[in-house]
Amino acid sequence: MADNRLTCSPMIDWLRISVRDGRLIPLTGKVVVDREEFLNKLQELDDHLPDDLKTAREYMADIDRRLKESKEQAESLVNQANEQARKTVDQANKQAQDTVNQANQQATNTVNLANQQAQDVTRTANEQANAMLADAQARAQAILADAKAQADSMVAESEIIARATSQAQEMMDNARRECDDYSMRMHASVNQMLEQADMALSQQLDSLRMLHQEINMNQ
């Protein structure tokens, strides 16, 4: 088989001479050649290129094709990964929102329960305080009535009356003091119960604030 390079060499020389000796176009640096003849020579040159060069060109074309296919596959994988990532992010956001909603609902339920408990404690304390005050007033009225009854039952004689009056006054004074002392104890007891109720309510509110802060931090 003849060496293709020997066949190609005259064609290359002809192309070089055609460009070198072609008619110049003024002020452009370009030349005029016979287009059809030039293209025919290029085709002949292409037909007589060495087999190794053709193989290399085909190999490069195959590489370009494979690179294109690899690029398309890579782009497809990237698109799939992006879509999967978007779905994962959307699902994570939904789960986070559901968790926040559940935490808010739980906090609302806890607040409502604490308010109900505080109202129950306050109502019970008021009822107990009213009952104790009513009992203290009843006892005071009974003591005063007994003292008045004893004073009224005393005889009308002057000495006995004076002594009876003194005793009655003393009994009434003692009764008033006892009544005042009992009333003070009752008020102190009621105040203590109310303070305990306020303390319980304050603890509930502090717990709610801490729960609310934890929810905000988790968000």
C-alpha positions in Angstrom: 0.0 0.0 0.0 1.3 3.4 -1.0 2.3 5.9 1.7 -0.7 8.3 2.0 1.6 11.0 3.2 3.4 11.0 -0.2 0.0 11.5 -1.9 -1.1 14.2 0.5 2.1 16.3 0.2 1.4 17.6 -3.4 -2.1 18.5 -2.4 -0.9 20.5 0.6 1.7 22.2 -1.6 -1.0 23.1 -4.2 -3.3 24.5 -1.4 -0.3 26.5 -0.1 0.6 27.9 -3.5 -3.1 28.7 -4.3 -3.3 30.9 -1.2 0.2 32.4 -1.7 -0.3 33.2 -5.4 -4.0 34.1 -5.3 -5.2 37.5 -6.4 -5.0 40.0 -3.5 -8.1 42.0 -2.5 -6.9 45.5 -2.0 -6.7 46.9 1.5 -7.9 43.6 3.1 -4.9 41.2 3.1 -7.3 38.5 1.6 -6.9 36.6 -1.6 -9.3 35.2 -4.2 -9.2 31.4 -5.0 -11.3 29.1 -7.0 -13.8 28.0 -4.4 -14.9 24.7 -6.1 -11.4 23.6 -7.0 -10.2 24.5 -3.5 -12.9 22.4 -1.9 -12.2 19.5 -4.3 -8.6 19.5 -3.3 -9.6 19.6 0.4 -11.8 16.6 -0.2 -9.0 14.7 -2.0 -6.7 15.6 0.9 -9.3 14.3 3.4 -9.7 11.1 1.4 -5.9 10.4 1.3 -5.3 11.2 5.0 -3.3 8.4 6.8 -5.5 5.7 8.3 -4.0 6.4 11.7 -5.1 10.0 11.5 -8.6 8.9 10.4 -8.7 6.4 13.3 -7.6 9.1 15.7 -10.3 11.5 14.4 -12.9 8.8 14.7 -11.6 8.0 18.2 -11.8 11.7 19.1 -15.3 11.8 17.7 -16.2 8.8 19.9 -14.6 10.5 22.9 -16.7 13.6 22.2 -19.8 11.5 21.9 -19.1 9.7 25.2 -18.2 12.9 26.9 -21.5 14.4 25.7 -23.4 11.3 27.0 -21.5 11.4 30.3 -22.4 15.1 30.7 -26.0 14.4 29.9 -26.1 11.6 32.5 -24.3 13.7 35.1 -26.8 16.5 34.5 -29.6 14.0 34.9 -28.1 12.7 38.1 -27.7 16.2 39.4 -31.3 17.1 38.6 -32.5 13.9 40.3 -30.3 14.7 43.4 -31.6 18.3 43.5 -35.2 17.1 43.2 -34.6 14.5 46.0 -33.0 17.2 48.1 -35.9 19.6 47.5 -38.3 16.8 48.5 -36.3 16.0 51.6 -36.1 19.7 52.6 -39.9 20.1 52.1 -40.6 17.0 54.2 -38.2 18.2 57.0 -39.9 21.6 57.0 -43.3 20.0 57.2 -42.2 17.8 60.1 -40.7 20.8 61.8 -43.9 22.8 61.4 -45.9 19.8 62.7 -43.7 19.6 65.7 -44.0 23.3 66.4 -47.8 23.1 66.0 -47.9 20.2 68.5 -45.7 22.1 70.9 -47.9 25.2 70.7 -51.0 23.1 71.2 -49.4 21.4 74.2 -48.4 24.8 75.6 -51.9 26.1 75.1 -53.4 23.1 76.9 -50.9 23.5 79.7 -51.8 27.2 80.1 -55.5 26.4 80.1 -55.0 23.7 82.7 -52.9 26.0 84.9 -55.5 28.8 84.7 -58.2 26.3 85.7 -56.2 25.1 88.6 -55.4 28.6 89.7 -59.1 29.5 89.5 -60.0 26.3 91.5 -57.4 27.2 94.2 -58.6 30.8 94.4 -62.3 29.7 94.6 -61.5 27.1 97.3 -59.5 29.7 99.3 -62.3 32.2 99.1 -64.9 29.7 100.2 -62.8 28.6 103.2 -62.1 32.2 104.1 -65.8 33.1 103.9 -66.7 30.0 106.0 -64.1 30.9 108.7 -65.3 34.5 108.8 -68.9 33.5 109.1 -68.0 31.1 111.9 -66.0 33.8 113.7 -68.9 36.3 113.4 -71.3 33.6 114.7 -69.1 32.9 117.7 -68.7 36.5 118.4 -72.5 37.1 118.3 -73.0 34.1 120.6 -70.5 35.4 123.1 -72.1 38.9 123.1 -75.6 37.4 123.4 -74.5 35.2 126.3 -72.8 38.2 128.0 -75.9 40.3 127.5 -78.2 37.6 128.7 -76.1 37.1 131.9 -76.1 40.9 132.4 -79.9 41.1 131.9 -80.5 38.3 134.4 -78.7 40.0 137.2 -80.9 41.4 140.0 -81.7 45.1 140.2 -80.2 45.9 143.6 -77.7 48.6 143.5 -74.7 46.7 144.9 -75.5 43.6 143.0 -76.4 45.7 140.0 -73.1 47.5 140.1 -71.2 44.2 140.6 -73.3 42.6 137.9 -72.7 45.6 135.6 -69.0 45.4 136.3 -69.0 41.7 135.6 -71.1 42.1 132.6 -68.8 44.8 131.2 -65.8 42.7 132.0 -67.4 39.7 130.2 -68.3 41.9 127.3 -64.8 43.3 127.1 -63.4 39.8 127.3 -65.9 38.7 124.6 -64.9 41.6 122.3 -61.2 40.8 122.8 -61.7 37.1 122.1 -63.8 38.0 119.1 -61.1 40.4 117.8 -58.4 37.9 118.5 -60.3 35.2 116.7 -61.0 37.5 113.8 -57.3 38.4 113.5 -56.4 34.7 113.5 -59.0 34.1 110.8 -57.7 36.9 108.6 -54.1 35.8 109.1 -55.1 32.2 108.1 -57.1 33.5 105.1 -54.1 35.7 104.0 -51.8 32.7 104.3 -54.1 30.6 102.1 -54.3 33.4 99.5 -50.5 33.8 99.5 -50.1 30.0 99.0 -52.6 30.2 96.1 -50.6 33.1 94.6 -47.4 31.2 95.0 -48.8 28.1 93.3 -50.1 30.2 90.4 -46.7 32.0 90.1 -45.0 28.6 89.9 -47.4 27.5 87.2 -46.7 30.7 85.2 -42.9 30.3 85.6 -43.2 26.7 84.3 -45.3 28.0 81.3 -42.7 30.7 80.5 -39.9 28.1 80.6 -41.9 25.8 78.3 -42.5 28.7 75.9 -38.8 29.6 75.9 -37.9 26.0 75.1 -40.4 26.0 72.2 -38.9 29.2 70.8 -35.4 27.8 71.1 -36.4 24.6 69.3 -37.9 26.6 66.5 
